[in-house]
Amino acid sequence: MRRYARLYLLYIKSHFKVMMEYRLDFLLGILSVFFQQFAALFFLTVVFSHIETLKGWDYYEILFIYGIAFLGRAIHHIFFDNLWTLGWRYIRTGNLDRVLLRPVNPLFQIVAERLQQDGFGQLLIGGAVLYTASLKLAIDWGVTEVIWLVVFVLSSGALYIAINLFFATLSFWMTDSLPIVSAVFSLSDFARYPMAIYSKVITFILTFIIPYGFTAFYPATFFFEGKQSAFALATPLVAGVSLVIAYRFWTFGLQRFASTGT
């Protein structure tokens, strides 16, 4: 573990040197994320300017769900964004052969080769949204609540990582699974709203098939009196199991990898 920690620090230092060479691009990347997230929040605000509640859920409760979703996505976006490029950047071009020649875990190398600075903007917005919503909801923050919040945010990030890794692994058979990864990832937007507003089919899919419901909605209910979901405390378990399944699927796909050449 120490070896990988040192290697990761070296990757980060190298990446930051590159980013600082293009500082304008660095700032524009962060600002673009700000605009994207503000657009989502603006849409939510417009909706609630016409209604008081959405099937019993008010504006600040949904804003709190948004905050957890933003923070979980930020973890994935900052540290694991390179999973999106597995097909077109590594498998299609033959660059994965280079990775496999090194005496280091291939997945670690792919993840470490890119640190996505845009995610820092998402992290800041997520924290601000969560703070604002919690003040309006008058959530009583004790040590237990803070610990659970940290666990939920980390679990949310782990779920985004696991789901993306699972579907990115399809690139070993399809050469590039980016269209599928993008389509599946778009489903995560549904998890920023209460599951009660969806049909039973969609709720089932987001809970048991592609568990995006655990990235924001279910853990958020832990903090709402009278609206707690029985699934909330299962979030860390679901995240852990999802990571194990995704990583095993990755190793299965890697064993069947056949180079495409350049």
C-alpha positions as CSV (number, residue, x, y, z in Angstrom):
1,M,0.0,0.0,0.0
2,R,2.9,2.4,0.8
3,R,4.3,1.8,-2.7
4,Y,1.0,2.6,-4.4
5,A,0.5,5.7,-2.1
6,R,3.9,7.0,-3.2
7,L,3.2,6.3,-6.8
8,Y,-0.2,8.0,-6.6
9,L,1.5,11.1,-5.1
10,L,3.9,11.1,-8.0
11,Y,1.1,10.9,-10.5
12,I,-0.7,13.8,-8.8
13,K,2.4,16.0,-8.7
14,S,3.0,15.4,-12.4
15,H,-0.6,16.1,-13.3
16,F,-0.7,19.3,-11.3
17,K,2.4,20.5,-13.1
18,V,0.7,20.0,-16.4
19,M,-2.5,21.7,-15.2
20,M,-0.5,24.7,-14.0
21,E,1.0,25.1,-17.4
22,Y,-2.5,25.7,-18.7
23,R,-4.0,27.8,-15.9
24,L,-6.7,29.3,-17.9
25,D,-7.9,25.9,-19.0
26,F,-7.8,24.8,-15.3
27,L,-10.0,27.8,-14.3
28,L,-12.4,27.4,-17.2
29,G,-12.9,23.7,-16.3
30,I,-13.9,24.6,-12.8
31,L,-16.2,27.4,-13.9
32,S,-17.9,25.1,-16.5
33,V,-18.8,22.7,-13.7
34,F,-20.2,25.7,-11.6
35,F,-22.4,26.7,-14.5
36,Q,-23.6,23.1,-15.1
37,Q,-24.6,22.6,-11.4
38,F,-26.1,26.1,-11.1
39,A,-28.3,25.2,-14.1
40,A,-29.6,22.1,-12.4
41,L,-30.2,24.1,-9.2
42,F,-31.9,26.9,-11.2
43,F,-34.2,24.3,-12.8
44,L,-35.1,22.9,-9.4
45,T,-35.8,26.4,-8.1
46,V,-38.1,27.2,-11.0
47,V,-40.1,24.1,-10.4
48,F,-40.6,24.9,-6.8
49,S,-41.6,28.4,-7.6
50,H,-44.8,26.9,-9.0
51,I,-45.4,24.2,-6.4
52,E,-44.9,23.9,-2.6
53,T,-44.1,20.3,-2.4
54,L,-43.4,17.3,-4.7
55,K,-45.4,14.4,-3.4
56,G,-44.8,15.6,0.2
57,W,-41.1,16.6,-0.3
58,D,-40.3,20.3,0.0
59,Y,-37.6,22.3,-1.8
60,Y,-34.9,22.1,0.9
61,E,-35.3,18.4,1.4
62,I,-34.7,17.8,-2.3
63,L,-31.9,20.4,-2.2
64,F,-30.3,18.3,0.6
65,I,-30.5,15.2,-1.6
66,Y,-28.8,17.2,-4.4
67,G,-26.0,18.1,-2.1
68,I,-25.2,14.5,-1.3
69,A,-25.4,13.6,-5.0
70,F,-23.0,16.5,-5.9
71,L,-20.4,15.4,-3.3
72,G,-20.6,11.8,-4.3
73,R,-20.2,12.7,-8.0
74,A,-17.3,15.0,-7.1
75,I,-15.3,12.1,-5.5
76,H,-15.8,10.1,-8.7
77,H,-15.2,13.0,-11.0
78,I,-11.9,14.1,-9.4
79,F,-10.2,10.7,-8.8
80,F,-11.8,8.2,-11.2
81,D,-12.9,10.3,-14.2
82,N,-10.4,8.4,-16.4
83,L,-12.6,5.3,-16.4
84,W,-14.7,7.1,-19.0
85,T,-11.7,6.9,-21.4
86,L,-11.0,3.1,-21.1
87,G,-12.4,2.2,-24.5
88,W,-11.3,5.0,-26.8
89,R,-8.1,6.0,-25.1
90,Y,-6.6,2.6,-24.0
91,I,-8.2,-0.3,-25.7
92,R,-9.0,1.1,-29.2
93,T,-5.5,2.7,-29.5
94,G,-3.6,-0.2,-28.0
95,N,-2.4,1.9,-25.0
96,L,-3.6,-0.7,-22.6
97,D,-0.7,-2.9,-23.8
98,R,1.7,-0.2,-22.4
99,V,-0.2,-0.3,-19.1
100,L,-0.1,-4.1,-18.9
101,L,3.7,-4.2,-19.4
102,R,4.3,-2.3,-16.1
103,P,4.6,-4.2,-12.8
104,V,1.7,-2.2,-11.3
105,N,-2.0,-2.9,-11.1
106,P,-3.5,-1.8,-14.5
107,L,-6.6,-0.3,-13.0
108,F,-4.6,1.7,-10.6
109,Q,-2.5,3.1,-13.5
110,I,-5.6,4.1,-15.5
111,V,-7.2,5.8,-12.6
112,A,-4.0,7.6,-11.5
113,E,-3.1,8.9,-14.9
114,R,-5.8,11.5,-14.7
115,L,-6.9,13.9,-11.9
116,Q,-10.0,15.8,-13.1
117,Q,-9.8,19.4,-11.7
118,D,-13.3,20.1,-12.8
119,G,-14.6,18.0,-9.9
120,F,-13.3,20.5,-7.4
121,G,-16.0,23.0,-8.5
122,Q,-18.6,20.3,-8.0
123,L,-17.2,19.6,-4.5
124,L,-17.5,23.2,-3.5
125,I,-21.0,23.5,-4.8
126,G,-22.1,20.2,-3.1
127,G,-20.8,21.4,0.2
128,A,-22.5,24.8,-0.1
129,V,-25.8,23.2,-1.1
130,L,-25.7,20.7,1.7
131,Y,-24.9,23.4,4.2
132,T,-27.6,25.7,3.1
133,A,-30.3,23.0,3.0
134,S,-29.3,21.6,6.4
135,L,-29.7,25.1,7.9
136,K,-33.2,25.5,6.5
137,L,-34.2,22.0,7.6
138,A,-32.8,22.7,11.1
139,I,-31.0,19.3,11.2
140,D,-29.5,18.6,14.6
141,W,-25.9,17.8,13.8
142,G,-24.3,15.6,16.5
143,V,-21.2,13.4,16.2
144,T,-23.2,10.5,15.0
145,E,-24.9,12.5,12.3
146,V,-21.6,13.9,11.0
147,I,-20.0,10.4,10.9
148,W,-23.0,9.0,9.0
149,L,-22.9,11.9,6.6
150,V,-19.2,11.2,5.8
151,V,-19.9,7.5,5.4
152,F,-22.8,8.3,3.1
153,V,-20.9,10.7,0.9
154,L,-18.0,8.2,0.6
155,S,-20.4,5.4,-0.2
156,S,-22.1,7.6,-2.8
157,G,-18.7,8.2,-4.5
158,A,-17.9,4.5,-4.3
159,L,-21.2,3.6,-6.0
160,Y,-20.6,6.1,-8.8
161,I,-17.1,4.5,-9.2
162,A,-18.5,0.9,-9.1
163,I,-21.2,1.5,-11.6
164,N,-19.0,3.3,-14.1
165,L,-16.2,0.7,-13.7
166,F,-18.7,-2.1,-14.4
167,F,-20.1,-0.7,-17.6
168,A,-16.7,0.7,-18.8
169,T,-15.4,-2.9,-18.5
170,L,-17.8,-3.8,-21.4
171,S,-15.1,-2.2,-23.6
172,F,-13.1,-5.4,-23.5
173,W,-15.8,-6.9,-25.7
174,M,-17.1,-3.8,-27.5
175,T,-13.8,-1.9,-27.8
176,D,-15.6,1.3,-26.7
177,S,-18.5,1.2,-24.3
178,L,-18.7,5.0,-23.8
179,P,-22.3,5.2,-25.3
180,I,-23.5,2.7,-22.7
181,V,-21.6,4.2,-19.9
182,S,-23.1,7.7,-20.7
183,A,-26.6,6.3,-21.0
184,V,-26.4,4.5,-17.7
185,F,-24.7,7.5,-16.0
186,S,-27.6,9.7,-17.1
187,L,-29.9,7.6,-14.9
188,S,-28.1,9.0,-11.8
189,D,-30.0,12.2,-12.3
190,F,-33.2,10.3,-11.2
191,A,-31.6,9.7,-7.8
192,R,-31.6,13.4,-7.0
193,Y,-35.3,13.2,-6.4
194,P,-37.5,11.1,-4.1
195,M,-38.1,7.6,-5.3
196,A,-41.8,8.1,-4.4
197,I,-42.4,10.2,-7.5
198,Y,-41.4,7.4,-9.9
199,S,-43.2,4.2,-11.0
200,K,-42.4,0.9,-9.2
201,V,-40.4,-0.2,-12.2
202,I,-38.0,2.8,-12.1
203,T,-37.8,2.6,-8.3
204,F,-36.9,-1.1,-8.6
205,I,-34.2,-0.5,-11.2
206,L,-32.6,2.4,-9.2
207,T,-32.6,0.3,-6.0
208,F,-31.8,-3.3,-7.0
209,I,-30.4,-3.3,-10.6
210,I,-28.4,-0.1,-11.0
211,P,-28.4,1.2,-7.4
212,Y,-28.2,4.9,-8.0
213,G,-30.9,5.4,-5.4
214,F,-28.2,4.8,-2.8
215,T,-26.0,7.6,-4.1
216,A,-28.3,10.3,-2.8
217,F,-31.9,9.7,-2.0
218,Y,-31.8,6.8,0.5
219,P,-28.9,8.1,2.5
220,A,-30.5,11.6,2.6
221,T,-33.6,10.2,4.2
222,F,-31.6,9.3,7.3
223,F,-31.6,12.9,8.3
224,F,-35.3,13.6,7.7
225,E,-37.6,12.9,10.6
226,G,-40.6,10.8,9.7
227,K,-39.2,10.0,6.2
228,Q,-36.4,7.7,6.9
229,S,-36.0,4.8,4.5
230,A,-35.3,1.3,5.6
231,F,-32.5,1.3,2.9
232,A,-30.6,4.2,4.3
233,L,-28.3,2.3,6.7
234,A,-27.7,-0.3,4.0
235,T,-25.9,2.3,1.8
236,P,-22.3,1.4,2.9
237,L,-23.0,-2.3,2.4
238,V,-24.5,-1.7,-1.1
239,A,-21.5,0.4,-2.0
240,G,-19.0,-2.3,-0.8
241,V,-20.8,-5.1,-2.6
242,S,-21.0,-3.0,-5.8
243,L,-17.3,-2.3,-5.7
244,V,-16.5,-6.0,-5.3
245,I,-18.8,-7.0,-8.2
246,A,-17.4,-4.3,-10.4
247,Y,-13.8,-5.1,-9.7
248,R,-14.3,-8.8,-10.2
249,F,-16.0,-8.1,-13.5
250,W,-13.0,-5.9,-14.4
251,T,-10.6,-8.7,-13.7
252,F,-12.8,-11.1,-15.7
253,G,-12.8,-8.7,-18.7
254,L,-9.0,-8.0,-18.4
255,Q,-8.2,-11.7,-18.6
256,R,-10.1,-11.9,-21.9
257,F,-8.5,-8.8,-23.3
258,A,-7.0,-9.2,-26.8
259,S,-5.0,-6.2,-28.1
260,T,-6.4,-4.2,-31.0
261,G,-3.0,-2.9,-31.9
262,T,-2.5,0.7,-33.0
